[in-house]
Amino acid sequence: MYSYALLEAGCYYLVQEEENAPLILIRINVDTDHCVYVSKYMEEEIMEWKRKSDTIFDIVELLSDEVVKEWEEVYNKDAYNFQEDDE
């Protein structure tokens, strides 16, 4: 088991929060003495505070800058297409 204390602010990670749970992409936005403010990218972006002591089942990967750029292009394109469908 890992915890949010291991993750660095400004970085994107693929994590599995619980055993047998799907992988999710997270970004650590803010790092305080006891907590982190996390963005979770699923169908929609969810932002929430987590205690540094909160557990993560597995930290699968720290994403490189190049991979983050590729992901942002796909994620933003999908979000744009979704908004067009609503109109």
GROMACS elastic network, one bead per residue, 0.5 to 0.9 nm:
[ bonds ]
;  ai    aj funct       b0    kb
    1    55     6  0.64533   500
    1    56     6  0.60460   500
    1    58     6  0.65355   500
    1    59     6  0.89733   500
    2     5     6  0.82894   500
    2     6     6  0.73791   500
    2    53     6  0.88293   500
    2    54     6  0.84324   500
    2    55     6  0.55730   500
    2    57     6  0.60784   500
    2    58     6  0.64406   500
    2    59     6  0.72399   500
    3     6     6  0.60251   500
    3     7     6  0.79226   500
    3    51     6  0.87343   500
    3    52     6  0.62604   500
    3    53     6  0.56261   500
    3    54     6  0.55282   500
    3    56     6  0.51966   500
    3    57     6  0.81474   500
    3    58     6  0.89456   500
    3    59     6  0.89325   500
    4     7     6  0.55113   500
    4     8     6  0.86916   500
    4    28     6  0.89881   500
    4    35     6  0.82128   500
    4    36     6  0.73338   500
    4    50     6  0.74253   500
    4    51     6  0.71078   500
    4    53     6  0.64038   500
    4    54     6  0.61700   500
    4    55     6  0.66657   500
    4    56     6  0.69001   500
    5     8     6  0.79670   500
    5    31     6  0.89240   500
    5    34     6  0.84128   500
    5    35     6  0.80432   500
    5    36     6  0.80526   500
    5    51     6  0.81006   500
    5    53     6  0.64909   500
    5    54     6  0.82817   500
    6    52     6  0.80769   500
    7    11     6  0.76417   500
    7    12     6  0.89398   500
    7    13     6  0.81983   500
    7    28     6  0.71218   500
    7    36     6  0.89068   500
    7    52     6  0.89132   500
    8    11     6  0.58755   500
    8    12     6  0.86700   500
    8    27     6  0.88349   500
    8    28     6  0.64857   500
    8    29     6  0.88191   500
    8    30     6  0.89860   500
    8    31     6  0.77038   500
    9    12     6  0.86262   500
    9    27     6  0.75245   500
    9    29     6  0.54998   500
    9    30     6  0.58671   500
    9    31     6  0.59494   500
    9    36     6  0.81158   500
    9    37     6  0.88741   500
   10    27     6  0.65370   500
   10    28     6  0.55230   500
   10    29     6  0.56572   500
   10    30     6  0.77907   500
   11    26     6  0.83091   500
   11    27     6  0.55776   500
   11    28     6  0.59295   500
   11    29     6  0.80064   500
   11    62     6  0.72872   500
   11    63     6  0.74992   500
   11    64     6  0.87048   500
   11    65     6  0.89578   500
   12    25     6  0.68354   500
   12    26     6  0.55818   500
   12    28     6  0.68480   500
   12    61     6  0.86033   500
   12    62     6  0.60762   500
   12    63     6  0.55943   500
   12    64     6  0.81025   500
   12    65     6  0.88919   500
   12    68     6  0.74622   500
   13    24     6  0.81602   500
   13    25     6  0.56771   500
   13    26     6  0.53716   500
   13    27     6  0.63627   500
   13    28     6  0.84533   500
   13    59     6  0.71326   500
   13    60     6  0.73921   500
   13    61     6  0.56270   500
   13    63     6  0.57566   500
   14    23     6  0.63069   500
   14    24     6  0.55855   500
   14    26     6  0.64393   500
   14    58     6  0.87604   500
   14    59     6  0.63811   500
   14    60     6  0.54344   500
   14    61     6  0.52192   500
   14    62     6  0.65988   500
   14    63     6  0.73979   500
   15    22     6  0.85621   500
   15    23     6  0.55245   500
   15    24     6  0.55569   500
   15    25     6  0.64618   500
   15    26     6  0.73241   500
   15    56     6  0.72674   500
   15    57     6  0.77446   500
   15    58     6  0.57200   500
   15    60     6  0.53209   500
   15    61     6  0.71197   500
   15    62     6  0.89711   500
   16    19     6  0.69713   500
   16    20     6  0.79310   500
   16    21     6  0.60962   500
   16    22     6  0.62665   500
   16    24     6  0.64181   500
   16    25     6  0.89564   500
   16    56     6  0.64932   500
   16    57     6  0.56707   500
   16    58     6  0.51144   500
   16    59     6  0.65127   500
   16    60     6  0.72202   500
   17    20     6  0.89342   500
   17    21     6  0.67551   500
   17    22     6  0.82367   500
   17    23     6  0.77899   500
   17    24     6  0.80977   500
   17    55     6  0.72028   500
   17    57     6  0.50376   500
   17    58     6  0.66486   500
   17    59     6  0.83413   500
   18    21     6  0.53219   500
   18    22     6  0.83576   500
   18    55     6  0.83516   500
   18    56     6  0.64501   500
   18    58     6  0.77479   500
   19    22     6  0.86529   500
   19    56     6  0.89473   500
   19    57     6  0.59203   500
   19    58     6  0.80707   500
   21    24     6  0.88992   500
   23    60     6  0.83436   500
   24    40     6  0.69597   500
   24    41     6  0.67241   500
   24    42     6  0.67828   500
   25    39     6  0.83652   500
   25    40     6  0.59582   500
   25    41     6  0.54293   500
   25    42     6  0.73944   500
   26    38     6  0.65741   500
   26    39     6  0.54530   500
   26    41     6  0.60993   500
   27    37     6  0.85893   500
   27    38     6  0.57262   500
   27    39     6  0.51815   500
   27    40     6  0.67135   500
   27    41     6  0.83091   500
   28    31     6  0.73464   500
   28    36     6  0.66378   500
   28    37     6  0.60950   500
   28    39     6  0.65545   500
   29    36     6  0.72418   500
   29    37     6  0.54445   500
   29    38     6  0.57103   500
   29    39     6  0.69667   500
   30    35     6  0.82722   500
   30    36     6  0.54551   500
   30    38     6  0.73466   500
   31    34     6  0.79752   500
   31    35     6  0.62473   500
   31    37     6  0.66615   500
   31    52     6  0.89256   500
   32    35     6  0.52545   500
   32    36     6  0.60722   500
   32    37     6  0.84708   500
   32    52     6  0.89147   500
   33    36     6  0.84805   500
   33    52     6  0.84617   500
   34    50     6  0.87858   500
   34    51     6  0.60422   500
   34    52     6  0.56918   500
   34    53     6  0.79864   500
   35    49     6  0.66475   500
   35    50     6  0.55564   500
   35    53     6  0.81499   500
   36    48     6  0.84034   500
   36    49     6  0.57089   500
   36    50     6  0.53876   500
   36    51     6  0.63764   500
   36    52     6  0.64118   500
   37    47     6  0.70369   500
   37    48     6  0.57037   500
   37    50     6  0.63263   500
   37    51     6  0.88629   500
   38    46     6  0.80818   500
   38    47     6  0.55215   500
   38    48     6  0.54259   500
   38    49     6  0.60787   500
   38    50     6  0.70553   500
   39    45     6  0.63895   500
   39    46     6  0.55837   500
   39    48     6  0.66699   500
   39    49     6  0.89496   500
   40    44     6  0.81491   500
   40    45     6  0.55597   500
   40    46     6  0.50288   500
   40    47     6  0.61986   500
   40    48     6  0.81703   500
   41    44     6  0.61190   500
   41    46     6  0.65345   500
   41    47     6  0.88290   500
   42    45     6  0.60617   500
   42    46     6  0.76278   500
   44    79     6  0.88594   500
   50    53     6  0.81739   500
   50    54     6  0.65690   500
   51    54     6  0.52609   500
   51    55     6  0.88548   500
   52    55     6  0.81211   500
   55    58     6  0.89577   500
   56    59     6  0.70055   500
   59    62     6  0.78672   500
   63    66     6  0.80931   500
   63    67     6  0.60689   500
   63    68     6  0.63209   500
   64    67     6  0.52930   500
   64    68     6  0.62704   500
   64    69     6  0.87572   500
   65    68     6  0.50850   500
   65    69     6  0.62640   500
   65    70     6  0.87630   500
   66    69     6  0.52023   500
   66    70     6  0.63844   500
   66    71     6  0.86985   500
   67    70     6  0.50596   500
   67    71     6  0.60798   500
   67    72     6  0.85273   500
   68    71     6  0.50176   500
   68    72     6  0.60056   500
   68    73     6  0.86353   500
   69    72     6  0.50972   500
   69    73     6  0.63394   500
   69    74     6  0.88575   500
   70    73     6  0.53241   500
   70    74     6  0.65828   500
   70    75     6  0.87278   500
   71    74     6  0.52117   500
   71    75     6  0.59428   500
   71    76     6  0.84112   500
   72    76     6  0.57698   500
   72    77     6  0.81717   500
   73    76     6  0.53974   500
   73    77     6  0.59928   500
   73    78     6  0.85629   500
   74    77     6  0.51058   500
   74    78     6  0.61049   500
   74    79     6  0.85950   500
   75    78     6  0.51955   500
   75    79     6  0.62037   500
   75    80     6  0.86468   500
   76    80     6  0.60647   500
   76    81     6  0.85702   500
   77    80     6  0.50826   500
   77    81     6  0.61759   500
   77    82     6  0.85635   500
   78    81     6  0.51143   500
   78    82     6  0.60985   500
   78    83     6  0.86880   500
   79    82     6  0.50488   500
   79    83     6  0.62914   500
   79    84     6  0.87658   500
   80    83     6  0.52039   500
   80    84     6  0.63782   500
   80    85     6  0.88294   500
   81    84     6  0.51251   500
   81    85     6  0.63509   500
   81    86     6  0.89260   500
   82    85     6  0.51922   500
   82    86     6  0.66051   500
   83    86     6  0.52383   500
   83    87     6  0.68831   500
   84    87     6  0.55186   500
